[in-house]
Amino acid sequence: MTKDNSTIYTDDLFDYICSELADGKSLKRICEQKGMPDKATFYRWINGDPILCDKYARAKDDSADALSEDIQNIADDVLSGKYEANNARVAIDAKKWIASKLKPKKYGDKIDMTTNGKDLPTPILSAMSRTNINDDIIEQ
C-alpha cells in the first residue's frame, strides 16, 4: 500500500516532525502516522530549502542525545526488573550504534588524533625509538 504524499507543508507540521526526530523517533515511524507526509515528500521539502535542511540536521543531531537518555532509562528499567537483561541489551546496542553514527564525536568509538584538523606532534615513544635512549634504558 502506498501512502498518500499530498500532505501540504506547514511550519507547524515540519516543527512537529523535527520535534519527534529530536526525541529519538525515526522518520519512518513518524511518516507512518496519520496526517504525516511520506518520506519522499519530507525529503523534497528539506532538499529544496537550506533552512529546513538545517532544522532537520539539528533535530537528527539532538536525536543522538535522546537515544543516550533512552539507554539510561532502559538500564534503569532492567535494574528494577521491568525488562529482561538480554532483551534490553539488544535495544541498548542498537541505540548505541545509531547514536555513534549520528554524533560520532560524542558517542563514537574513534579517538580523534588531530588538533584543529592538524596531526598531533610525533609521539614521545616514536622520538625515543630514533635515539639511543631505549638502549640506555634497557641496558640499566
Secondary structure as UniProt FT lines:
FT   HELIX           11..22
FT   TURN            23..24
FT   HELIX           27..31
FT   TURN            34..35
FT   HELIX           39..47
FT   HELIX           50..79
FT   TURN            80..81
FT   HELIX           85..102
FT   HELIX           104..107
FT   STRAND          114..115
FT   TURN            116..117
FT   STRAND          118..119
FT   HELIX           124..129
FT   HELIX           133..139
//
